[in-house]
Amino acid sequence: MVSIPYLDKADLGPLADAAASWKALPAKYDALQREFEQRVINHLKGHWEGDAADSAFVTMGKARTEYENAATEAERIAKLLLDAHGEFAASQKQLHALLDEARNDHYKVYDDGRVEDVDPRQDSPTASASPGLAEERKKKLDSLVSRLTRVLELATAADEAASSALERDANGDSQSFNTSVYTTLDSVEADQAAALMNKKGRLSDAEITKLNLLLSANKNDPEFSRDFAVKTGGENMLSKYNELMSPPAGTTLSKAQLAQLKELKANLGTTIGTATTSDDGGKPNKDITNFQNDLLKAGQRDFNANPTESPYGLSGYQLTSSLMSEGKWDKDFLQDYGDALITAEKNGANAGQNPDAYWGYPRTLGTTNIGALDPMAGYMDALGHNPAASTEFFGSETSVNGEKVDHLDYLMKDRHWPDGAAYTGDSKNPSGYNNLGHALESATTGHAYDASPSADTPAHNEKQAALMNEIVHAVSKDDALAHDGMQDSLGRMAGEYMPDIHQTMTNDQSHNPDGPDNKEQIYPISGTAAGFEERDISRFLMTVGKDPDGYAAINLGESAYTSNLIDYHLQHPEAFEGTTDTALREIARSSGEVQGSIAIGRRESDIGAGAEADKAYNDAMGRAGSYAAGIVGTGIGVGTSFIATPAVGAGVGGIATTVTGDLINQIVQGTERDTKGDTVYASGGDWENAKSSATAVLQDAYRSSAEAQGQGHVADYQNILANEVEVGFHSADSNLEGYGQDKRGAS
């Protein structure tokens, strides 16, 4: 591995000079060739005849070819050296930026790559007064280490590739010039990686390490990924992957060896995903199309790494889906793959096999336990990383033996999802419904499930909004469809549809024939509105609120939205044709109804009571902190342009330093500090605590925004907002009577 001191101090000037010298050689060879022809060949023509002359002219003709070949080789070496210089210079620039960042943020970077936090605040008496400081510093340190490692990996891969290319003798015993010199490091590294994947027999630890380095350094590079995939081949890639993940029985792997294989799965999956998207936006690449077709054909094939031990292996679908959970894969390929996967399962069902039997015993994972038996789990995560693909997939259907199979209905209502870590490949999430939630989250929000929303997240389009409406309606009709494992996703989905939810909850449904309705002015939406029914959204909120993670996501999403919305209307009194007072009262009442609805879900849940329930919900609030940081940045809804009022002081914990960001930060940290319900922003289980917390959020949002903008009436609005939240909570409670009698828990 290239070291930090070496890359930091490396003088790249000589390499640039060498590239320039080689670049100048072709012109010199061309000049020599012309001079040779003029002074020798042309001079002898017409003056020398006979057998000796004929033989000499043939030899001189070969000399002309050698001049041409020399020029070609020089030109290709120049390109290779220029590419190498560009790679090294980019890595060095990134390293210098990271070292500067570390110094400025009080981190010490050692020559061996270790990073130490030397912030003097860590030892100060006031450090304990900032409970988020240690966590924030640890996140920054981990990020620095990760990015430093990445830069060194890139530099190392480039260094080894350049060395290999320059030492390569493609001509063998021939003394002629080499016209097949590599011109890019990508092509060198792709050949090296493909050679390892095509090697017969198991790879050594050193070879696995080398393969990991090559894939990690280039997994997001379309050119490398395409060349690697094509040179490896679809079926061969699956076969070698299965072999690597399924060592012979009796093989004992160390923790380091197992970690290398897990890393290889992630790197290989991301690389193949990049390969499938390498021709997006242009003319389809025939070789990549063939590679994708090979993967589809291999779906039904069995791959057995150890046939002498067991007659059974894993199917191509299981192996492909295992890789597919990593990276971003091509949209069209994902549609074809999903159709094929559902067709296989339906045919299995027609033969009397549910997914447990179809994908399970006698099939088993290798001794590494890397991968998943249920290929639908990995496929759902693949959709979860590609919003365009997931939205299209859940809005379409597959035809199986003349039967139309609606994708959403099949996966959310009809399919029996096998349960257990072996089926999902995740011991922390043994339910495949967790993976289904990832796909639905991506399909409705427009961003990958494991990426937080931001100011750059596009507004919801018609297909996304219609799908969200369909999901809300389905869960409203049958709360069993909010399966264990997917409630956190349902909560985050609701958190990103807060403008739509509030438009539904408002009592003012009047229509303005001359412009936007009142609800559209108070709760503006950029993009397509979901158009929920009040009954559906009330029941949906009560259902998802029963789960701690679902509750936390909605609570934080709604708090962030209404806090930003208060700030928005104070900054833009012209946004609503009526008075700002009316808008603020409406926001508080509607907020109370939303927060009251999830509080009802919590109250009626079977999580437990007292400290046990408080801990479950407070822990969930802490887990939702990173999501909250992202939702703050969406302002008054995805796709809208709104600049929030800056906070007076910088907060800790990574949440944006706006009025709303600081409020959400306090909510998350407040519940972590005290699980006995004695904080201002309490998530305590009882009705009064929930109401007090919702009220405090809006009161602080008004006070902070009003004071920052020099506006008054703070005392008045502390009272007004509290009263309106009270009204909203009563509305939610009446909705339980009107819409949700079946939501009552066991007494």
C-alpha distance (Angstrom), angle and dihedral (degrees) to the residues before:
residue distance angle dihedral
M1 . . .
V2 3.82 . .
S3 3.81 107.9 .
I4 3.78 127.6 -128.0
P5 3.85 94.5 -117.3
Y6 3.81 91.8 48.3
L7 3.80 94.6 51.1
D8 3.81 92.9 38.9
K9 3.81 94.5 55.2
A10 3.80 100.8 28.6
D11 3.82 113.0 133.2
L12 3.79 104.7 -139.3
G13 3.81 93.8 179.6
P14 3.83 95.6 94.7
L15 3.80 90.3 51.2
A16 3.80 90.7 52.3
D17 3.83 89.5 47.7
A18 3.81 91.0 50.5
A19 3.78 91.0 50.5
A20 3.80 90.1 50.3
S21 3.81 91.6 49.2
W22 3.79 92.7 50.6
K23 3.79 89.9 46.3
A24 3.81 89.7 57.0
L25 3.82 94.2 50.6
P26 3.85 99.6 77.9
A27 3.80 91.1 62.4
K28 3.80 90.2 49.2
Y29 3.80 92.2 49.9
D30 3.80 89.9 49.0
A31 3.81 89.5 52.3
L32 3.80 91.4 49.3
Q33 3.78 90.6 49.6
R34 3.80 92.2 51.8
E35 3.81 91.2 46.7
F36 3.83 91.0 49.3
E37 3.79 91.6 50.9
Q38 3.80 93.7 46.6
R39 3.81 98.7 43.0
V40 3.80 99.9 34.8
I41 3.79 116.1 16.4
N42 3.81 98.7 35.3
H43 3.81 91.2 41.4
L44 3.81 92.4 55.0
K45 3.79 96.7 42.6
G46 3.79 110.2 104.5
H47 3.78 91.6 11.4
W48 3.79 101.4 68.9
E49 3.78 127.1 51.2
G50 3.77 139.4 161.7
D51 3.80 137.3 64.4
A52 3.79 94.0 -52.2
A53 3.79 90.6 50.8
D54 3.83 92.0 49.7
S55 3.80 91.3 50.5
A56 3.80 91.6 46.6
F57 3.81 93.5 50.2
V58 3.84 89.9 51.4
T59 3.81 89.5 52.8
M60 3.80 91.4 46.8
G61 3.82 88.9 50.4
K62 3.81 88.3 56.6
A63 3.78 88.7 50.4
R64 3.80 88.7 56.6
T65 3.81 88.6 54.0
E66 3.79 90.9 49.5
Y67 3.80 90.7 53.7
E68 3.83 88.6 52.3
N69 3.80 91.7 47.0
A70 3.78 91.6 48.3
A71 3.80 90.1 53.0
T72 3.80 90.8 48.7
E73 3.81 93.0 49.3
A74 3.80 91.9 47.8
E75 3.79 91.5 49.6
R76 3.82 92.0 50.3
I77 3.80 93.4 46.6
A78 3.80 89.2 50.3
K79 3.82 90.2 53.5
L80 3.80 90.9 48.3
L81 3.81 92.6 49.9
L82 3.80 91.8 46.5
D83 3.82 90.0 50.5
A84 3.81 90.5 48.2
H85 3.80 91.1 49.1
G86 3.79 90.2 50.1
E87 3.83 91.9 50.5
F88 3.80 93.9 47.3
A89 3.81 93.4 44.3
A90 3.82 91.4 50.1
S91 3.81 91.6 49.2
Q92 3.81 91.5 47.2
K93 3.81 91.8 49.5
Q94 3.81 90.7 50.4
L95 3.81 90.7 48.5
H96 3.80 92.4 50.8
A97 3.81 90.4 50.0
L98 3.80 91.3 50.4
L99 3.80 92.7 47.8
D100 3.82 89.9 50.2
E101 3.79 90.5 48.4
A102 3.81 90.7 50.1
R103 3.80 92.9 50.4
N104 3.79 93.1 47.1
D105 3.81 91.5 49.2
H106 3.83 93.5 46.4
Y107 3.79 99.4 -107.4
K108 3.80 121.6 137.0
V109 3.81 116.7 -141.5
Y110 3.80 115.5 -156.3
D111 3.79 125.2 -151.8
D112 3.82 91.6 -108.3
G113 3.81 92.2 56.6
R114 3.79 98.7 -99.7
V115 3.80 115.8 139.0
E116 3.80 123.6 -153.0
D117 3.79 127.6 -166.6
V118 3.81 107.8 -127.5
D119 3.80 97.6 168.8
P120 3.83 106.5 145.2
R121 3.81 89.7 -144.4
Q122 3.81 89.1 73.2
D123 3.81 90.3 72.4
S124 3.78 98.0 37.8
P125 3.83 121.8 111.1
T126 3.81 89.8 -121.2
A127 3.81 94.8 57.2
S128 3.79 91.9 90.5
A129 3.79 88.7 57.1
S130 3.82 89.2 65.4
P131 3.81 104.3 58.9
G132 3.78 91.8 177.2
L133 3.80 95.2 54.9
A134 3.81 97.8 83.8
E135 3.79 92.3 47.6
E136 3.80 91.8 47.3
R137 3.81 91.8 49.5
K138 3.82 91.9 48.0
K139 3.81 91.5 51.6
K140 3.80 91.1 50.8
L141 3.81 91.6 47.6
D142 3.81 92.5 50.4
S143 3.79 90.1 47.7
L144 3.80 91.5 51.7
V145 3.80 92.5 49.5
S146 3.79 91.4 48.7
R147 3.80 94.1 49.1
L148 3.81 93.1 44.7
T149 3.80 90.2 51.6
R150 3.78 90.3 49.4
V151 3.82 92.8 52.5
L152 3.81 91.9 49.0
E153 3.82 90.8 48.5
L154 3.79 91.0 53.0
A155 3.80 92.2 48.1
T156 3.81 92.5 46.7
A157 3.80 93.8 49.5
A158 3.81 90.4 48.5
D159 3.81 92.3 47.4
E160 3.80 93.9 50.5
A161 3.80 92.8 43.7
A162 3.81 92.8 50.8
S163 3.79 91.2 48.8
S164 3.80 92.0 48.7
A165 3.80 93.1 48.1
L166 3.80 94.9 49.1
E167 3.80 93.2 46.6
R168 3.80 93.1 46.9
D169 3.81 116.7 112.4
A170 3.77 106.0 -162.8
N171 3.82 92.4 172.3
G172 3.77 96.4 62.9
D173 3.81 109.9 -163.5
S174 3.78 93.4 -5.2
Q175 3.81 115.8 114.1
S176 3.83 91.5 -153.9
F177 3.77 125.7 110.7
N178 3.86 115.6 -85.3
T179 3.80 112.4 -117.1
S180 3.82 94.4 176.3
V181 3.80 97.5 68.8
Y182 3.82 112.7 144.6
T183 3.79 114.1 -102.9
T184 3.82 99.2 -166.2
L185 3.78 135.4 37.0
D186 3.81 89.2 -133.6
S187 3.79 91.1 65.9
V188 3.82 91.3 47.2
E189 3.80 92.8 50.4
A190 3.80 93.4 43.7
D191 3.81 90.1 54.3
Q192 3.80 91.3 47.7
A193 3.82 93.2 50.1
A194 3.80 93.7 44.1
A195 3.82 90.6 49.6
L196 3.80 89.7 56.4
M197 3.83 92.0 48.4
N198 3.81 90.6 48.0
K199 3.79 94.8 47.5
K200 3.81 115.2 117.9
G201 3.78 114.6 -118.8
R202 3.77 131.7 13.9
L203 3.78 120.3 -37.5
S204 3.79 120.1 -116.8
D205 3.80 121.2 -120.1
A206 3.80 89.4 -102.7
E207 3.81 91.2 52.0
I208 3.81 92.2 48.8
T209 3.80 89.0 50.6
K210 3.81 90.0 50.1
L211 3.82 92.1 48.0
N212 3.80 90.4 49.0
L213 3.80 91.1 51.2
L214 3.81 92.8 50.7
L215 3.80 94.4 46.9
S216 3.80 95.1 42.4
A217 3.80 91.8 51.2
N218 3.81 94.4 47.5
K219 3.81 107.1 25.8
N220 3.81 93.1 113.3
D221 3.83 95.0 42.6
P222 3.85 109.9 104.0
E223 3.82 95.2 -158.9
F224 3.79 94.7 50.4
S225 3.82 93.5 41.7
R226 3.80 93.4 49.9
D227 3.81 93.8 48.1
F228 3.80 92.0 45.4
A229 3.81 93.9 49.4
V230 3.79 94.5 46.5
K231 3.82 93.7 46.7
T232 3.81 91.6 46.7
G233 3.80 98.4 44.4
G234 3.80 128.4 -142.5
E235 3.80 102.1 -96.3
N236 3.79 93.7 37.3
M237 3.79 90.3 51.2
L238 3.81 91.5 53.4
S239 3.79 91.5 45.7
K240 3.81 93.9 52.0
Y241 3.81 91.9 43.5
N242 3.81 90.3 52.5
E243 3.79 90.5 47.6
L244 3.80 92.0 51.7
M245 3.80 93.5 48.1
S246 3.82 94.1 44.0
P247 3.80 109.7 54.3
P248 3.82 116.7 -179.1
A249 3.80 118.5 -78.5
G250 3.76 111.9 -85.0
T251 3.79 93.7 33.5
T252 3.79 111.2 136.7
L253 3.78 115.0 -153.3
S254 3.77 123.8 -162.7
K255 3.80 120.8 -132.9
A256 3.80 88.6 -104.1
Q257 3.81 92.3 52.3
L258 3.80 91.8 47.9
A259 3.81 90.5 48.7
Q260 3.82 89.5 52.1
L261 3.81 90.8 53.9
K262 3.80 92.8 47.9
E263 3.79 88.9 50.2
L264 3.79 89.8 48.6
K265 3.80 91.1 54.3
A266 3.81 90.4 53.3
N267 3.80 94.4 44.8
L268 3.80 95.0 44.9
G269 3.80 93.3 46.7
T270 3.81 92.5 49.6
T271 3.82 91.7 46.2
I272 3.80 93.5 51.3
G273 3.79 90.2 46.0
T274 3.81 89.6 53.5
A275 3.80 89.2 48.6
T276 3.81 91.8 55.3
T277 3.82 90.6 52.4
S278 3.81 95.2 42.2
D279 3.82 92.6 100.4
D280 3.81 96.5 43.0
G281 3.77 113.6 129.3
G282 3.78 94.0 24.1
K283 3.77 142.7 54.8
P284 3.83 111.2 -42.0
N285 3.79 111.9 -99.2
K286 3.79 109.7 -123.6
D287 3.79 93.8 -147.8
I288 3.81 92.9 51.8
T289 3.80 91.0 46.1
N290 3.80 89.0 53.5
F291 3.81 90.5 47.7
Q292 3.81 91.1 52.9
N293 3.80 91.1 47.5
D294 3.81 88.8 52.0
L295 3.81 89.7 55.3
L296 3.80 91.1 50.2
K297 3.81 92.3 48.7
A298 3.79 90.6 48.3
G299 3.81 91.6 56.6
Q300 3.80 95.5 92.7
R301 3.79 94.8 37.5
D302 3.82 120.3 102.2
F303 3.79 118.5 -127.8
N304 3.79 114.5 -159.8
A305 3.79 118.6 -178.0
N306 3.80 94.1 -177.0
P307 3.84 109.0 32.3
T308 3.81 93.2 162.6
E309 3.80 90.0 62.5
S310 3.80 100.2 42.6
P311 3.81 135.0 4.8
Y312 3.79 89.5 -139.3
G313 3.77 130.5 79.6
L314 3.79 137.1 163.1
S315 3.78 123.7 -73.7
G316 3.77 123.5 -116.6
Y317 3.81 88.6 -111.0
Q318 3.80 91.5 57.5
L319 3.80 92.7 48.8
T320 3.80 95.6 43.7
S321 3.81 92.7 47.6
S322 3.80 90.1 49.1
L323 3.80 88.8 58.7
M324 3.79 93.3 37.5
S325 3.79 92.3 66.0
E326 3.80 86.5 74.0
G327 3.80 127.2 70.7
K328 3.78 128.4 -9.6
W329 3.81 118.4 -57.0
D330 3.79 129.9 -160.6
K331 3.82 116.2 -79.1
D332 3.81 97.4 -136.0
F333 3.79 92.5 46.0
L334 3.81 90.2 51.1
Q335 3.81 90.3 54.0
D336 3.80 92.2 51.5
Y337 3.78 91.9 43.9
G338 3.82 93.2 49.9
D339 3.80 91.6 49.7
A340 3.80 90.1 50.6
L341 3.81 92.8 47.1
I342 3.80 94.0 50.6
T343 3.81 90.7 45.4
A344 3.81 90.2 53.6
E345 3.81 91.6 49.4
K346 3.80 94.3 46.8
N347 3.79 90.9 49.7
G348 3.79 88.1 49.9
A349 3.81 90.3 50.4
N350 3.78 90.3 50.8
A351 3.80 86.4 55.9
G352 3.80 90.9 52.3
Q353 3.80 99.2 -97.2
N354 3.78 123.1 124.3
P355 3.83 117.7 -159.0
D356 3.82 91.3 -90.3
A357 3.78 91.3 60.5
Y358 3.78 96.6 33.6
W359 3.81 95.1 54.4
G360 3.79 100.3 22.7
Y361 3.79 137.1 63.5
P362 2.99 129.1 38.2
R363 3.80 84.3 28.1
T364 3.79 111.9 80.3
L365 3.78 137.1 173.8
G366 3.78 118.9 -105.0
T367 3.78 121.7 -97.4
T368 3.82 89.3 -86.7
N369 3.83 90.9 62.6
I370 3.81 87.4 -142.4
G371 3.78 113.7 147.6
A372 3.80 132.7 25.2
L373 3.79 134.5 -91.1
D374 3.81 94.1 -143.5
P375 3.81 105.9 68.9
M376 3.80 90.3 -166.8
A377 3.83 89.1 70.7
G378 3.80 94.5 60.2
Y379 3.79 90.9 40.3
M380 3.81 91.0 54.8
D381 3.80 90.0 52.4
A382 3.81 89.2 49.7
L383 3.81 88.8 55.2
G384 3.79 87.6 45.4
H385 3.79 89.2 61.2
N386 3.82 94.6 47.9
P387 3.83 112.2 53.7
A388 3.81 94.9 -176.7
A389 3.80 90.7 53.4
S390 3.81 95.1 45.8
T391 3.81 94.2 48.3
E392 3.79 90.7 50.8
F393 3.81 93.8 44.5
F394 3.80 96.4 51.6
G395 3.78 90.1 48.0
S396 3.79 94.2 55.3
E397 3.79 142.0 59.5
T398 3.79 141.7 -137.4
S399 3.79 126.1 -128.8
V400 3.82 111.6 -136.6
N401 3.81 116.5 -179.5
G402 3.78 90.1 -28.1
E403 3.83 93.7 -47.0
K404 3.81 118.9 119.3
V405 3.81 109.9 -134.4
D406 3.80 114.0 -164.0
H407 3.78 106.5 -145.1
L408 3.82 97.3 -143.8
D409 3.80 94.2 45.8
Y410 3.79 93.0 46.2
L411 3.80 95.9 49.9
M412 3.79 99.5 36.3
K413 3.81 101.2 34.7
D414 3.79 114.2 13.7
R415 3.79 109.5 32.4
H416 3.79 119.9 90.5
W417 3.80 104.6 -136.2
P418 3.82 113.1 -147.5
D419 3.78 111.8 -125.1
G420 3.78 127.0 -139.7
A421 3.78 141.1 71.2
A422 3.82 92.2 -93.0
Y423 3.81 89.5 60.6
T424 3.82 96.7 46.6
G425 3.80 99.7 30.9
D426 3.81 89.5 -132.1
S427 3.80 120.6 99.4
K428 3.82 90.5 -166.6
N429 3.81 92.3 53.6
P430 3.81 109.1 34.0
S431 3.80 93.4 165.7
G432 3.79 119.8 88.7
Y433 3.79 87.7 -150.0
N434 3.79 85.7 76.9
N435 3.81 88.5 63.0
L436 3.81 91.3 45.1
G437 3.80 87.8 54.4
H438 3.80 89.6 54.4
A439 3.80 91.2 55.3
L440 3.81 93.8 46.2
E441 3.80 90.5 48.0
S442 3.79 91.5 54.3
A443 3.81 92.7 43.8
T444 3.81 95.0 53.8
T445 3.81 102.6 34.7
G446 3.80 102.9 41.9
H447 3.80 96.4 -127.8
A448 3.81 134.5 84.5
Y449 3.79 113.3 -82.1
D450 3.80 92.8 -121.0
A451 3.81 94.2 48.8
S452 3.79 119.5 81.2
P453 3.81 119.3 -123.9
S454 3.77 115.1 -102.8
A455 3.77 143.2 177.9
D456 3.81 87.1 -83.2
T457 3.81 95.0 57.2
P458 3.82 107.0 114.9
A459 3.78 122.4 -118.7
H460 3.79 116.4 -92.8
N461 3.78 113.3 -88.3
E462 3.79 127.9 -145.2
K463 3.82 95.7 -91.9
Q464 3.81 93.8 48.0
A465 3.82 93.4 47.8
A466 3.82 92.4 46.6
L467 3.80 91.1 50.2
M468 3.81 92.0 49.3
N469 3.80 89.7 50.5
E470 3.80 90.4 50.5
I471 3.81 92.3 50.4
V472 3.82 92.8 47.6
H473 3.81 90.5 49.4
A474 3.81 92.3 48.2
V475 3.82 93.6 50.4
S476 3.80 90.0 44.7
K477 3.81 90.7 55.9
D478 3.81 95.2 42.2
D479 3.79 117.1 19.2
A480 3.81 89.9 -170.3
L481 3.81 86.0 76.8
A482 3.81 88.0 71.3
H483 3.78 86.3 81.6
D484 3.77 123.8 -163.7
G485 3.79 106.9 -91.8
M486 3.80 98.0 32.4
Q487 3.81 102.3 63.7
D488 3.79 92.3 92.6
S489 3.79 89.0 57.7
L490 3.80 91.8 46.5
G491 3.81 88.7 51.4
R492 3.80 93.4 51.1
M493 3.80 90.2 46.3
A494 3.81 90.0 54.2
G495 3.81 89.8 46.3
E496 3.79 89.4 61.1
Y497 3.80 93.7 48.1
M498 3.80 96.0 54.7
P499 3.83 95.8 123.5
D500 3.82 88.8 53.8
I501 3.81 92.0 46.1
H502 3.81 92.9 49.7
Q503 3.80 92.1 47.6
T504 3.79 86.7 54.6
M505 3.80 94.4 46.5
T506 3.81 97.4 48.9
N507 3.80 116.2 104.3
D508 3.80 90.7 -143.1
Q509 3.79 104.4 84.7
S510 3.80 93.4 154.6
H511 3.79 119.6 144.9
N512 3.80 124.5 -129.8
P513 3.84 110.7 -156.3
D514 3.81 91.5 -166.5
G515 3.80 100.4 53.4
P516 3.79 145.2 -34.1
D517 3.80 116.5 -9.5
N518 3.80 119.1 -114.5
K519 3.80 92.0 -101.8
E520 3.82 90.2 51.4
Q521 3.80 90.7 52.7
I522 3.80 94.7 47.1
Y523 3.83 94.5 40.4
P524 3.81 104.5 28.4
I525 3.79 117.3 -165.3
S526 3.78 125.1 -159.3
G527 3.77 109.2 -153.7
T528 3.80 128.0 5.7
A529 3.80 119.9 -16.0
A530 3.80 116.5 -131.8
G531 3.81 92.6 -135.6
F532 3.80 97.5 -145.6
E533 3.80 123.3 -171.2
E534 3.82 114.1 -119.6
R535 3.80 92.1 -126.2
D536 3.79 91.8 51.3
I537 3.79 96.6 47.9
S538 3.82 93.3 44.2
R539 3.80 92.3 52.4
F540 3.83 91.5 42.5
L541 3.82 91.8 53.6
M542 3.80 92.4 47.5
T543 3.80 90.6 50.2
V544 3.80 98.1 47.1
G545 3.81 90.9 41.6
K546 3.80 89.3 66.5
D547 3.79 89.7 71.6
P548 3.83 117.3 72.4
D549 3.81 94.9 -136.6
G550 3.79 93.2 44.0
Y551 3.80 90.3 48.4
A552 3.82 92.9 48.7
A553 3.80 94.3 50.5
I554 3.82 93.4 49.7
N555 3.80 93.1 42.4
L556 3.79 93.5 52.5
G557 3.80 94.4 38.5
E558 3.80 92.2 51.6
S559 3.81 93.4 43.6
A560 3.80 91.4 51.4
Y561 3.80 92.4 46.5
T562 3.81 98.0 49.1
S563 3.81 92.7 42.3
N564 3.79 89.9 54.0
L565 3.81 89.8 43.6
I566 3.80 92.9 55.6
D567 3.80 88.6 49.6
Y568 3.82 89.6 48.7
H569 3.82 95.2 53.0
L570 3.81 92.5 45.3
Q571 3.79 89.1 52.3
H572 3.82 93.8 42.4
P573 3.82 110.4 34.6
E574 3.81 87.8 165.4
A575 3.81 91.8 64.3
F576 3.83 91.3 85.6
E577 3.80 120.2 47.0
G578 3.78 90.0 -143.2
T579 3.78 124.9 59.2
T580 3.79 124.5 -59.8
D581 3.81 86.5 -124.9
T582 3.81 90.0 62.5
A583 3.79 91.4 47.7
L584 3.82 92.8 50.6
R585 3.80 92.6 47.9
E586 3.80 90.5 50.0
I587 3.82 92.6 48.8
A588 3.81 92.0 51.4
R589 3.79 94.0 47.3
S590 3.80 93.2 48.0
S591 3.79 91.1 45.1
G592 3.79 89.3 53.5
E593 3.80 90.3 52.6
V594 3.82 93.3 50.9
Q595 3.81 93.9 44.5
G596 3.79 90.0 43.3
S597 3.79 91.5 53.0
I598 3.80 93.9 56.1
A599 3.81 89.7 41.8
I600 3.80 87.4 57.5
G601 3.79 89.2 52.0
R602 3.77 89.8 52.0
R603 3.78 92.8 45.3
E604 3.79 92.0 51.2
S605 3.81 95.6 42.1
D606 3.78 124.8 110.7
I607 3.83 93.9 -133.2
G608 3.79 90.3 112.5
A609 3.76 136.0 -106.9
G610 3.77 140.0 -84.9
A611 3.79 122.3 3.8
E612 3.81 93.5 -6.2
A613 3.79 93.6 58.1
D614 3.80 92.6 40.3
K615 3.79 90.9 54.4
A616 3.81 92.6 49.3
Y617 3.79 92.5 51.6
N618 3.81 95.8 39.9
D619 3.80 91.6 50.2
A620 3.80 88.1 52.1
M621 3.81 90.6 52.5
G622 3.79 89.0 55.0
R623 3.82 92.0 49.6
A624 3.80 89.7 51.6
G625 3.80 92.9 56.1
S626 3.81 96.2 100.0
Y627 3.80 90.7 48.3
A628 3.80 88.9 51.2
A629 3.79 90.8 53.4
G630 3.78 89.4 57.7
I631 3.80 97.7 42.6
V632 3.82 90.2 54.5
G633 3.80 88.2 62.6
T634 3.81 93.1 57.5
G635 3.80 89.7 71.7
I636 3.80 110.8 -163.8
G637 3.80 93.4 -8.0
V638 3.80 139.9 -35.0
G639 3.77 114.0 -64.8
T640 3.81 94.7 23.0
S641 3.78 123.3 117.8
F642 3.79 110.6 -134.6
I643 3.80 129.1 145.6
A644 3.78 108.6 -148.0
T645 3.79 122.4 -142.3
P646 3.83 109.4 -92.2
A647 3.79 117.7 -116.0
V648 3.76 117.8 -111.9
G649 3.81 93.9 -121.6
A650 3.77 135.0 21.4
G651 3.78 113.2 -95.1
V652 3.77 128.9 -147.6
G653 3.77 130.4 -126.7
G654 3.77 98.1 62.7
I655 3.80 98.6 -85.2
A656 3.81 117.4 134.9
T657 3.79 113.8 -86.5
T658 3.77 96.5 -119.5
V659 3.78 127.7 115.7
T660 3.80 89.4 -97.4
G661 3.79 93.3 42.7
D662 3.78 91.9 56.2
L663 3.80 91.7 47.3
I664 3.81 92.9 52.2
N665 3.78 89.7 45.6
Q666 3.80 89.5 55.7
I667 3.80 91.9 48.5
V668 3.81 92.6 53.4
Q669 3.80 95.3 42.8
G670 3.79 93.2 40.5
T671 3.77 93.6 60.7
E672 3.79 90.6 45.7
R673 3.82 92.4 53.3
D674 3.76 96.8 53.1
T675 3.78 126.7 21.3
K676 3.79 93.4 -179.3
G677 3.79 95.1 81.1
D678 3.81 94.3 -109.3
T679 3.80 98.1 123.7
V680 3.79 130.1 97.1
Y681 3.80 93.2 -115.7
A682 3.78 96.8 44.3
S683 3.76 125.4 176.1
G684 3.78 89.4 -167.1
G685 3.75 115.6 153.5
D686 3.76 100.4 -118.2
W687 3.76 124.5 91.8
E688 3.80 95.6 -116.6
N689 3.78 93.8 53.0
A690 3.79 91.7 51.1
K691 3.79 91.3 48.8
S692 3.80 93.3 46.5
S693 3.79 91.5 49.6
A694 3.81 93.5 49.7
T695 3.80 90.1 48.1
A696 3.81 93.7 48.7
V697 3.80 91.6 52.9
L698 3.81 93.3 55.1
Q699 3.79 94.0 41.6
D700 3.79 91.8 52.6
A701 3.80 91.3 44.5
Y702 3.81 90.9 54.9
R703 3.80 94.8 43.4
S704 3.82 94.7 48.1
S705 3.79 94.8 45.6
A706 3.80 95.2 42.3
E707 3.80 93.6 48.6
A708 3.81 92.4 47.1
Q709 3.81 89.9 53.2
G710 3.78 96.9 41.9
Q711 3.80 95.2 -111.2
G712 3.80 124.8 141.4
H713 3.81 140.4 -157.5
V714 3.80 91.2 90.7
A715 3.80 94.1 144.0
D716 3.81 91.7 48.1
Y717 3.76 93.2 51.8
Q718 3.79 94.2 45.8
N719 3.80 84.6 64.8
I720 3.81 97.8 37.4
L721 3.80 95.3 50.2
A722 3.81 92.5 46.7
N723 3.79 91.2 52.7
E724 3.81 93.1 48.0
V725 3.82 92.3 49.1
E726 3.81 87.2 52.6
V727 3.81 89.5 54.3
G728 3.80 90.3 49.4
F729 3.80 92.9 51.7
H730 3.81 89.8 51.2
S731 3.81 88.9 51.2
A732 3.80 89.8 52.8
D733 3.80 90.7 49.9
S734 3.80 91.0 50.5
N735 3.81 88.5 50.3
L736 3.79 87.6 59.3
E737 3.79 87.7 58.5
G738 3.78 94.2 42.6
Y739 3.79 102.8 36.7
G740 3.76 109.2 10.4
Q741 3.80 114.7 46.4
D742 3.80 87.6 131.2
K743 3.82 90.2 56.3
R744 3.79 93.1 70.5
G745 3.76 113.4 114.4
A746 3.75 124.8 -129.9
S747 3.79 111.3 -75.3
